[in-house]
């Protein structure tokens, strides 16, 4: 169960970091990348990790 909680925590932190980059990085451009686009990618990865954590939680209960 601890592994599933860890996965949920890291997924939610990744999602929140991506959300912050997406919200506050719209007007910025750093060398090659745009923070808002990196934020969208981080939100997608964080969401997938959250779903994986939920899957691990459900499978541990069964």
C-alpha positions in Angstrom: 0.0 0.0 0.0 2.9 2.4 0.7 4.1 2.0 -2.9 0.7 3.0 -4.2 0.5 6.1 -1.9 4.0 7.1 -3.1 2.9 6.8 -6.7 -0.2 8.9 -6.0 1.9 11.5 -4.2 4.5 11.8 -6.9 1.9 11.9 -9.6 0.0 14.7 -7.9 3.1 16.7 -7.3 4.1 16.3 -10.9 0.6 17.4 -12.0 0.7 20.5 -9.7 4.2 21.5 -11.0 2.9 21.2 -14.6 -0.2 23.2 -13.8 2.0 26.0 -12.2 4.2 26.0 -15.3 1.2 26.1 -17.6 -0.5 28.9 -15.7 2.5 31.2 -15.0 4.7 30.4 -18.0 2.5 31.6 -20.9 4.4 34.8 -21.6 7.9 33.4 -21.1 10.3 31.6 -23.4 13.5 30.0 -22.2 16.1 29.4 -25.0 14.4 26.5 -26.8 11.4 25.4 -24.7 8.3 27.2 -23.6 7.4 26.6 -20.0 3.6 26.4 -20.8 4.3 23.5 -23.2 6.5 21.7 -20.7 3.7 22.2 -18.1 1.2 20.5 -20.4 3.5 17.5 -20.8 4.1 17.4 -17.0 0.3 17.5 -16.4 -0.2 14.6 -18.7 2.6 12.5 -17.1 1.3 13.4 -13.7 -2.2 12.4 -14.6 -1.0 9.1 -16.0 1.0 8.4 -12.8 -2.0 9.2 -10.7 -4.1 6.7 -12.7 -1.3 4.1 -12.2 -1.4 4.8 -8.5 -5.2 4.3 -8.4 -4.8 1.1 -10.4 -2.1 -0.2 -7.9 -4.5 0.7 -5.0 -7.4 -1.2 -6.5 -5.3 -4.2 -7.4 -3.8 -4.4 -3.8 -7.3 -4.4 -2.3 -8.5 -7.2 -4.6 
